[in-house]
C-alpha cells in the first residue's frame, strides 16, 4: 500500500481528517521512520484502533493475531534472537529479529531498536505493531513499544535458543544456529551495495541434509571444505527456490572439536511430501517416468543467459548465435504426486548412450532433432528411477534439478514380494 492509502485507512478507521493524516504520515516517513511504526504512532496520536488508551488490543493468545490488527499487547516467550544490518531508505540500520511463542503458537518479530531480548525471556510486550509478511502476521517493535519481564517463565511447546537441523530450516527463519560441515565453498567477488566485495558461498551439510549458504563477511572457519563448525545468528532467504543460510558480520563461527557427520543420501520423501514442503535443496524421491516433455533431447541455448531458444530467438536477448546442448525434462509420478525431473547434459548422455556429436549426427541423418528425444523416451518412460537433487516450486509446478538419476534395479515382482514380506512380517 502507498503512503496515501495507509493514511486513508487510518482516517477511515478513526474518523479523522484525511489530509491531516497524510501530512503527518509523509513527515514521519521523510524522517526515515519505518512505515509500520509511523502508522502505529499516528493511531496512538489520534486515539483509535484498540481497546485501551494507547490504541492497542490485548491478545491472550498469539494465534489470535491477524494481519488486520494495527497494534497489540502480547505475553510471550522469546525463542530466538537474530541481529543483522539492512539498508533502509539509503541508510544502514541494525535490526533484531526472531520468533516469539506461547502455548498457542509462534510468531516472527522485528525490533527496530535493541530491547535487550534474549532467548528464554518471558515478556509482556505492549503497543507492538502488526504487519503482513509473506502472507502471515509479524510483530514490529518500535519506539513506542514497551517490554516488561514476567516473573514466572511462560511454558511453551517449542525449543528455545534457535538451534536447528538443516532439514527443519525454512525460508524466512531468523536467529538460527546450526552445527554443520562445510561440504563446498568458494570465494568470489560480487558487485555489492557498497561496490565490489568478497563473499563466500557454497554448501553446508549435516546428518539431515544440505543447504546452500552465503557468508557476506567471510569467516576463515568457513573457507575450508570438510571443516565442522557451529554458526550462530544466521538468517534464511530463498535462493533459486530453496532455503539458503546467510551469515553476516553479526554471526559467530567457531570450529568444533568434533566432526559433524553428513548423510550420503538426500532427505528421502515421497513426491507428495516433497512438493508440500516447498523448496528442498537436497531431496531424494523414487517414482515412475510417465513421459518426456517437449524441449528435451538436443536443444539450443542462448550464449548470454543459457536459456533454451527457439528458432534462434532468445526471449531476453532476441536473435542469438545459439549453441547445442543436451537435457531431459521427465514427468515423474509415485502415486502421491508429480514433478518434473530436469536432467543435465552429463546425465542425459548416460541415458542416451552417446554425446553431443552423436546426437547431432542422429538429427542430421533424420533431418529432425526431435529423434534424439524419442530415443531417450524409449530408454526411460515406464521405468522406475531414484532421483536426488534440488527441488524448487514455481508458477509452473515442481522441478527437481537432478544430481543423480538411477534406475531402481529390482523387478516389479521382486518389489511386490518384498512389500508383502514386510507387511506380513
N, C-alpha and C positions, 0 to 999 in steps of 0.2 A: 504493500500500500504506500502511496505517496504521502508526503507531509500534510498536504491539504486534506487528503482522505482521512488520515488519522485524526486531524483536527475536527473535521466534520463529524466523525464518530464520537469524539469526546463531547462536542457541543450538543449533539443529538441526545446522547445518554444523560447529560447533566442539565440540559435546558438552559444553556448559556449562549452568549453571543459568539457566532462562528468566527467572525473576523478578528475578534479579540483573541480567541484561542489560536487561530492561525498565526497571528503576530507573535504570541508568546512562544509557540512551538518552534517557529522558524528561528527566533532568537536563541533558544536553547540549543538547537541543532547547530547553529552558526558558531556556538562556543564549544563545539565538539562533544556535547552531551549525547550519549547513545540514545537513539530514538525511543527505545522502550523505557529507558529511565526518564526521559523527558516527558513521555506520556503519563507515567506514574506521578511525576511531580505536578503536572497540571491537574490531574484528577484529585490530588490532595489539595491543591490550591483552590479549586472550585467546589471542593467538599462533597464529592459524589463517588459512586461506584462501589459502595460496600456497606457493611453493617455497623461500622463504628466511626468515630470522629476522624480517623485518618483515611477513611475510604477503603479500608482493606476488609476482605472477607476471611473469617476464621474457618479453616478447614480441619476437620477432625481426622481425616484420612487423606493420604496423598492421592489415592485413586479417585478422589472426588474432584481433583483439579482438572480443568479443561482449558483449552486454548481461548475460550470466551471470557475467562476470568481476567480482570485487569490487575488486581493486586490482592495478595493473600497473606495470611499468617499461618505458619505450619510448625508442628513439632516433629522432628525427625532426627535420625542418626546419620552421621557422615560416614559413607562407605569409602570414598576415595577423594583425594585432593591432588589436582594437577596444576602446573604453573607453566605458562608459556607467553611469548610475546606475539602480538598481532599488529598489523598495520591498519589503523583506523583513521579514516579521513586524512590520510597523509602523514600521520604521526604514529610512532611505535608506542604501544600500550601493553603493559603486563596485566594479564588476567589470570584468575584462578578458576578452576572448573573441575567437575567430578560428578559424583552421584550421591543422592540422599535416599534414605529408606525409612519406612515404618512397617508395621505389620501387614499393611495392605498392598505394598508395592514399592517401586523405586521411581525416582525422577532425576533427570540430569539438571545441573545448575551451572551458571556462570556468575562469578563475582568480579565486579569491575574495580574492586579495591581489596586490600588484604584485611580480611576479618579474623585472621588467625585460626582458620579452620584446620582441624586435624582429624584423620581417620579415627573413628570410635567416639567422637564427641556426640553427646545428645543435646540438642539445641531447640529452642523456640525462636523462629526467625519471623520477624514482623515486617509488614509492608514490603514484601518481596514481589517484584513484578513477574508476570507470566507472559511468555511469548511462545509462538509456534516455531518448532524446529524439526524439520523432516517429518512434518505431519503430527508431531506429538508436542504436548506442553513441556516447556522448560522454564525453570526459575531463574530470574535475573536479580542478583543482589547489587543494589546501587547505593548512592549517597544517603538516601532516606531509609535504608534498611536497618533494622535493629536485630542484634543477635544476643540471646541470653542462654547461658549454660544451665541445663537441667541437672538437679542434684541426683536423681535416680536414672541410671542408664536405661535407654529405651531398648526393649528386646525386639530384635528384627531377625527374620529368617534368611539372612544373606551374609556372605563372607565379608569381613571388614578388612580394608587395607589395600585393595586394588590388585592383589596377586591374581594372575590368570594363566591358564594353559592356552596355547595358541589356538586350539580348536574352538575355544569359547569366546574368542575376541570378535567383536563386530565393529563395523564402520560407525564412527561417532563416539566410541568409548574414549574416556579421558582419565588421566591419573592412573594408567595401567602399569603394573610391574610384571616383568617376565624373567624367567631363567631359561636361557637358550644357548644353543651352539651356533656360531656363525658358519653357515653352510656355503655361502657365496658372498663375495664382496669385491667392489671396485671403487676406486676414487676417480671422480670426474669433475670437470669444471662446467658450470652452468651460468647462464645469464640470470642472476637473481634480482631481487627487488632493489638491491644496492649495488648492482653491477656484477661483474664476474666473481664467482665464489666457488670454493671447493666443497663437495659433499661426498659422502659415502652412500652407496646403495648396494643392495644385494638381497640375500635370503637368510632368514633366521629359522631354526628348527628346534623342536623338542619331540618328546615321545608321541605327541598327539597330532603333529602335522608341521607345516611350513607356512611362513608368511613373508612377503617382501618387506623391506624396510628402507628408510632414508634417514641418514644422520646429517642434519643441517649444520651441525657444529662438530666436525669429525673428532670422534673419541678414538684414541690409539688402540683401546682394547677391542674395538670392532673392526680393525684393519687386518686381523689375522684369521684366515679361514681355519676352522677347527677349534677356535678359542671358545670356551664356555664362560658365559658372563651373566651377571644379574643387571638388568636395566630397570631403573625406577623412573617414574614420571614420564611416560610416553603418551601420545595421543594417536588416534587411529582415523585415517582418512581412506577414501576409496581410490584405488589405483587400478585402472583397466578392469573395473567391475568386481574387484575383490578388496578385502580389508588390507591396509598397509600401515605398518607401525612407523611412527615418526618420532625421532629422537632429536631433542633440541638442546640449546645451551643450558636449560634448567634441568635436563635429565642427568642422572648419575649412572655411571657404568663401572662395574667392578668385576675383575676376573675372579672366577670361582676356583676353589681348591679341589674341585671335583669335575668330572665330565658329565655334561647333560646328555643323556642318551637320546638318540633320534630314531625315528621309525624308518624302515626300509620300504614301507608302503604308504600310500596316501590315506587320508581318512576314508574308511570304507563305508559307503552308504548306498542305499537304493537310489535310483534316479529320482523318484518322487521326493524322498527326504532331502537329497542334494539340491534339487530345484527349490523346495520350500525354504531351505536355509539361505538361499541367495548366493552371492558370490563366495566361492571357496577356492583358495589358492592351490591346494594340493588335495585332490579327492580321487578316489578310485571307485568306479562303478563297473557292473557287468551287465551286458544286455545284447540283444539280437539286432543286427543291422537290417533294417526294413527296406532301405533304399539309399541310393546315392544321388544327391541333389545336383541340379544343373550348376555349372560353374566349377565342376570337378574335372580331374584329369589334367590335360595340357591346357594351361591358361596363359594369359599375358598380364603383366603388371606394369604400373606406372613407375618410371625410374626416379620420380621425385618423392612419391608418398607410398609406393609399394601396393597401392590398391589395384584390384583387378580392373582391367579396362576392356571395353567392348568396341570392336572395330577401330582400334587405335585411339579411342576417345576416353580420357580420364574425367570423371565427374568434377574434379577440382582443378586440374591443370589443362583441360582441353585436349587438343591433338598432341600426342607424345610418341616418341620412338620407344615402344613398349619392349620389354624383354620377356622371354619364355620362362615358365616355372611349372612345377607340379604340385597339386594339392588334392585333397578329398574332403568333401563335406558329406558325412554319412548320418542318416537318421537312425538313432539307436533307441530301442524300447526294451524295458524289462518287466512290463506289466504294471508298474507303479507310476511310470511317467516316461516322457520322451525328451531327448535332447539332440542337438547336432554336434557330432564329433568332428572337429576340424583337424585334419592330418597334414603335417608339413611335408616338404619335399622328400626328406630322408625316409619317413615312414611310408610315404606314397611309393617311393622307389622299391621298397621291400615288398609291398603288396603287388605292385605292377610287375615286378620281376625284371626291371630294366631302368635305365637312367633317362635323363632328359633327351639325349640324342636318339635313343631307341624310340621314345615317344614321338619325336619329330619325324623319324623315318616311317613309323606306322601311319601317322597322319598324312604324310606326303603320298604314300602308296594308296591310301584310301581316298585322298583328296578331301578329307573330313577329319578335323581334330577331335570330334566327339567320340571317335572309335576308341580312344585311349580310356575315356570314362567308362565305355561299355566293357572293355577288358577288365577294368577294376571292379565293376559291378559283378561280373561273373565270379570274381575271387572272394567277395566278402558278403554279398547280400544273402540273407537267410542263415548266416552263421553267427555264433555267439563269441563275443570278444570281451576281454577285461581291459578297461581303458583308464589310464591315470593321467591327470593333467589339471589345468586351471579352468574352473567353471565361472562363467560370468552370465548375468541375466540382463537383457536389454529389451527394447520395444519389439525386437524381432524374435525373442524367445531365449532359450537356454543354449549356450555354446560352450563346449568343452574343448579347449586347445590341448590336444593330446601330446604328452611326452612319451607315453608308452601305449602300444596298441597290440595286444596279444590274444590270439585265438585260444579259447578255452579248449583244452586237449580232450577232456572226457567226452565220450559219445553220449547222446541223449539217454540211451538205455542205461549206461553206467551211472549217470547223474540221477536218474529216476530210482535205480536200485539203492544208491547211497542215501537218497532222501527218505525212502521207505524204511531203510535200516535205522536211520536217525529217529524217525517218528515212532517206530515200534520199540526203540531202544531202551 
